[in-house]
Amino acid sequence: MAEINWTRESEIWLRDIYNYIAADNPHAAARTVNEIYEKAQLLKNQPRLGYKYEPEQSREVRILLYQHYRIAYLIRSDGDIDVLGVFHSALDIEVLYLTSVYRSLLADDLHQHTFATAAVELAVEDLFPGTEV
């Protein structure tokens, strides 16, 4: 079973998605981020579930669809998965890939927090602004 690592870049994208939706509906925001997370968990047992991102030939970069979002991820040589970013389908993934996602690949900058910790931090910030977790 593959381990799923969320890059710092992907956590920033999730936080942005949460903040955007939470401006109108905090409960919908939490539900959306949680459902994106749950969709990504399918990759543990089915790492090639998403389609191959063709412009990237040197690495196994794939895209998993969830509602209006694209979850970009890399299957590493050891079989583990790095989630590179989560993008709304209205955004130009070519531009995003060349900037933020590729920057994450080159830097190999994995954030060591688990996604569960990040989700708890978001919920606490939403319920108790200014509180440190």
N, C-alpha and C positions, 0 to 999 in steps of 0.2 A: 504494500500500500504506500502510495506517495505521500510525502509531507508537503503541505502547502505553506509557503512563505509569502507574506504580503510585504512588498517593498514600501519604503517610505513614500515614494511617489504614489503608489496605489492607495495608501492610507490618506494622503492629502486629497486625492480625487474623491474618495468616499466621504471624507469630512465635508468637502465642497458640495457634494450631492445632498448630504444630510442637511447642511445649512440652508441650501436653496429651497428644499422642500419644507423644512421646518419653519421657514418664514411664514408659511400659510397654514401648515398642519404638522406639528411636531410628532404626532402619533404615526402619520403616514410616512414621515421621514425615517423614523426608527424602523418601521415595518419594511420599507424599501431597502434600507441598508442591510437589515437582517436577511432579507430574501436574496439579495445579491450574494451575501456571505454563504448562505445555504446552497445556492446554485453552484458556487465555486467548490463546495465540498464534494460535489459529484466527481470532481477531477481526481480525488484520491484513488478511486477504483477504476475510473475511465479517463485517463489523462489525455487521450486523443479525441475526446468528445467534441471539442470545438473544431472549427475549420482552420486549415493551414493559412497563415498570413503569407501570401505568395511573394510580396516584395522582399521579404527577409528570407534569403536562401541559406545563409550561413548558420542559422540557428533555428531551433524548433519553436518558433513563435506561432501561437494559435489564438483564435478568437472564439469565446463562448458567448452565445447570445442569451440575454435575459430581458424580457419585455423590451423597453426602449434603450437598453444598455448593452454595451459590448465589454466583455471582460477579457483583456489582453493578458496572455500568460506565456511563460517560457517553460518548456520541459527541459530540465537540465540533464546532463550526461549521466548523473547518478539516479535519474528517474524522478527526483523531486521537482516540485513546481514552484516557480516564482510568479506571483500575480504582479504584472507590470503596471496596470492601470485599469480604471473602469470609466468608460466614456459613454456619453449619451449618443444615440445613433445619429442625431442631427449634426454632430461635430465631425469635421473632416479628420478621419483617423490617420491619413497620410501625414498631415501636418503635425498632429499630436504625436504620432509615432516617431517622427524625425526629431522632435524636440524632447519631450519629457520621457517617453518610454525608452528611447535609445540612450538617452543620458543615464537612465537607471541601469541599463545593461552595461554600459561602459564603466560606470562607477562601481558596479557590483555592490551597491549599497543597500543591504537588506536591513530593515528595521527589526529588532529582536522582540518587540512587543507582540504578543499574540493578538489576533483579531478580536478575540473576546475581551481583552483588556481595553482595546480601542473602543469597542462598542459600549462598554461600561463607562468609560470616560465621557463619551458623547452623551449618554443618558444622564449622567450626573451633572455635566455642564448644562444640559437642557433644563433639568429640574432645579438645580441649585447653582445659578450663575456665579462664577468667581471661586467655586470650590475646587481645591486641588485633590486629585485622586492619588 
